[in-house]
């Protein structure tokens, strides 16, 4: 088994193990606390799921570094795991079925594997250096080629975008809303990226994403043949589109992480 495939196997076990507990807890309306502000919730299940994931990784890949949304940590020179135990906590806490477990794996400075697990639908998106799959079937990131035919998934603009950029954020959102065939704000960056990798949506965009939000999804999109833009190792914007999408002519072009502020 290739090294990235071995790491993927560990990530799959960790995601499924945590997902079983989360599926059982879904729609129980757990108590919610907040972190940065009231837009940033956390539940006891986020913390417990990350502990479960860390335990699986510690057992099967001792000595590797773990960077988790809840438990923190720092990337290492060897294997580093980027863990979001519940990406889409607000959805999970309220009972909205769009959230996931996300685990990305890097060796040095290269992302080599990723898992996005949707426990509600039991959809397992997985990618290694050998390819990308959903429930074992190969993924092909294909879909619309231009805005007027495309489905865009985004959380932009966030409350922070309005606080910092106000009218400009509203203008950009208005252009996206009128340019794309459909725009949805479902939450969960990782699951949005997985849907682009599968060709179930055509594009997704977000700002202020952390590595644990996008590491796994970035691997999925790239290995499925789509385009992922942004630095998955730093907090910042990301953008992903299916293969063949005309980004240069898109309303997303001005939000390209390579050129936009």
LINJOCOR-V309113 format. One record per residue. N is the residue number from 1. RES is the residue in one small letter. PSI is psi as a letter, one per 40 degrees, with the letter a starting at -180 (none if undefined). Layout:
BEGIN
n=N res=RES psi=PSI
n=N res=RES psi=PSI
END
This chain:
BEGIN
n=1 res=x psi=h
n=2 res=x psi=i
n=3 res=x psi=d
n=4 res=x psi=d
n=5 res=x psi=d
n=6 res=x psi=d
n=7 res=x psi=d
n=8 res=x psi=d
n=9 res=x psi=d
n=10 res=x psi=d
n=11 res=x psi=d
n=12 res=x psi=d
n=13 res=x psi=d
n=14 res=x psi=d
n=15 res=x psi=d
n=16 res=x psi=d
n=17 res=x psi=d
n=18 res=x psi=d
n=19 res=x psi=d
n=20 res=x psi=d
n=21 res=x psi=d
n=22 res=x psi=d
n=23 res=x psi=d
n=24 res=x psi=d
n=25 res=x psi=e
n=26 res=x psi=h
n=27 res=x psi=f
n=28 res=x psi=e
n=29 res=x psi=g
n=30 res=x psi=i
n=31 res=x psi=i
n=32 res=x psi=h
n=33 res=x psi=i
n=34 res=x psi=i
n=35 res=x psi=c
n=36 res=x psi=d
n=37 res=x psi=a
n=38 res=x psi=e
n=39 res=x psi=e
n=40 res=x psi=g
n=41 res=x psi=i
n=42 res=x psi=i
n=43 res=x psi=i
n=44 res=x psi=d
n=45 res=x psi=d
n=46 res=x psi=d
n=47 res=x psi=d
n=48 res=x psi=d
n=49 res=x psi=d
n=50 res=x psi=d
n=51 res=x psi=d
n=52 res=x psi=d
n=53 res=x psi=d
n=54 res=x psi=d
n=55 res=x psi=d
n=56 res=x psi=d
n=57 res=x psi=d
n=58 res=x psi=d
n=59 res=x psi=d
n=60 res=x psi=e
n=61 res=x psi=g
n=62 res=x psi=i
n=63 res=x psi=e
n=64 res=x psi=i
n=65 res=x psi=i
n=66 res=x psi=h
n=67 res=x psi=h
n=68 res=x psi=i
n=69 res=x psi=d
n=70 res=x psi=d
n=71 res=x psi=e
n=72 res=x psi=a
n=73 res=x psi=i
n=74 res=x psi=i
n=75 res=x psi=i
n=76 res=x psi=i
n=77 res=x psi=d
n=78 res=x psi=b
n=79 res=x psi=h
n=80 res=x psi=h
n=81 res=x psi=h
n=82 res=x psi=h
n=83 res=x psi=h
n=84 res=x psi=h
n=85 res=x psi=d
n=86 res=x psi=h
n=87 res=x psi=h
n=88 res=x psi=f
n=89 res=x psi=d
n=90 res=x psi=d
n=91 res=x psi=d
n=92 res=x psi=d
n=93 res=x psi=d
n=94 res=x psi=e
n=95 res=x psi=e
n=96 res=x psi=h
n=97 res=x psi=f
n=98 res=x psi=g
n=99 res=x psi=i
n=100 res=x psi=i
n=101 res=x psi=h
n=102 res=x psi=h
n=103 res=x psi=h
n=104 res=x psi=i
n=105 res=x psi=h
n=106 res=x psi=i
n=107 res=x psi=h
n=108 res=x psi=b
n=109 res=x psi=e
n=110 res=x psi=h
n=111 res=x psi=h
n=112 res=x psi=e
n=113 res=x psi=i
n=114 res=x psi=i
n=115 res=x psi=h
n=116 res=x psi=h
n=117 res=x psi=h
n=118 res=x psi=g
n=119 res=x psi=d
n=120 res=x psi=d
n=121 res=x psi=e
n=122 res=x psi=f
n=123 res=x psi=h
n=124 res=x psi=h
n=125 res=x psi=h
n=126 res=x psi=i
n=127 res=x psi=i
n=128 res=x psi=a
n=129 res=x psi=e
n=130 res=x psi=e
n=131 res=x psi=a
n=132 res=x psi=i
n=133 res=x psi=i
n=134 res=x psi=h
n=135 res=x psi=f
n=136 res=x psi=e
n=137 res=x psi=h
n=138 res=x psi=i
n=139 res=x psi=i
n=140 res=x psi=h
n=141 res=x psi=g
n=142 res=x psi=i
n=143 res=x psi=b
n=144 res=x psi=i
n=145 res=x psi=e
n=146 res=x psi=i
n=147 res=x psi=d
n=148 res=x psi=e
n=149 res=x psi=e
n=150 res=x psi=i
n=151 res=x psi=h
n=152 res=x psi=h
n=153 res=x psi=h
n=154 res=x psi=i
n=155 res=x psi=e
n=156 res=x psi=h
n=157 res=x psi=i
n=158 res=x psi=i
n=159 res=x psi=d
n=160 res=x psi=d
n=161 res=x psi=d
n=162 res=x psi=d
n=163 res=x psi=d
n=164 res=x psi=d
n=165 res=x psi=e
n=166 res=x psi=b
n=167 res=x psi=d
n=168 res=x psi=d
n=169 res=x psi=d
n=170 res=x psi=d
n=171 res=x psi=d
n=172 res=x psi=d
n=173 res=x psi=d
n=174 res=x psi=d
n=175 res=x psi=d
n=176 res=x psi=d
n=177 res=x psi=d
n=178 res=x psi=e
n=179 res=x psi=d
n=180 res=x psi=i
n=181 res=x psi=d
n=182 res=x psi=i
n=183 res=x psi=h
n=184 res=x psi=i
n=185 res=x psi=g
n=186 res=x psi=e
n=187 res=x psi=i
n=188 res=x psi=g
n=189 res=x psi=d
n=190 res=x psi=d
n=191 res=x psi=d
n=192 res=x psi=d
n=193 res=x psi=d
n=194 res=x psi=d
n=195 res=x psi=d
n=196 res=x psi=d
n=197 res=x psi=d
n=198 res=x psi=e
n=199 res=x psi=e
n=200 res=x psi=d
n=201 res=x psi=i
n=202 res=x psi=d
n=203 res=x psi=i
n=204 res=x psi=i
n=205 res=x psi=i
n=206 res=x psi=i
n=207 res=x psi=i
n=208 res=x psi=f
n=209 res=x psi=i
n=210 res=x psi=i
n=211 res=x psi=d
n=212 res=x psi=e
n=213 res=x psi=d
n=214 res=x psi=e
n=215 res=x psi=d
n=216 res=x psi=d
n=217 res=x psi=d
n=218 res=x psi=d
n=219 res=x psi=d
n=220 res=x psi=d
n=221 res=x psi=d
n=222 res=x psi=d
n=223 res=x psi=d
n=224 res=x psi=e
n=225 res=x psi=e
n=226 res=x psi=a
n=227 res=x psi=h
n=228 res=x psi=h
n=229 res=x psi=h
n=230 res=x psi=i
n=231 res=x psi=h
n=232 res=x psi=e
n=233 res=x psi=e
n=234 res=x psi=i
n=235 res=x psi=h
n=236 res=x psi=a
n=237 res=x psi=i
n=238 res=x psi=i
n=239 res=x psi=h
n=240 res=x psi=i
n=241 res=x psi=i
n=242 res=x psi=i
n=243 res=x psi=h
n=244 res=x psi=e
n=245 res=x psi=h
n=246 res=x psi=g
n=247 res=x psi=d
n=248 res=x psi=d
n=249 res=x psi=e
n=250 res=x psi=i
n=251 res=x psi=e
n=252 res=x psi=e
n=253 res=x psi=d
n=254 res=x psi=e
n=255 res=x psi=e
n=256 res=x psi=h
n=257 res=x psi=e
n=258 res=x psi=d
n=259 res=x psi=d
n=260 res=x psi=i
n=261 res=x psi=none
END
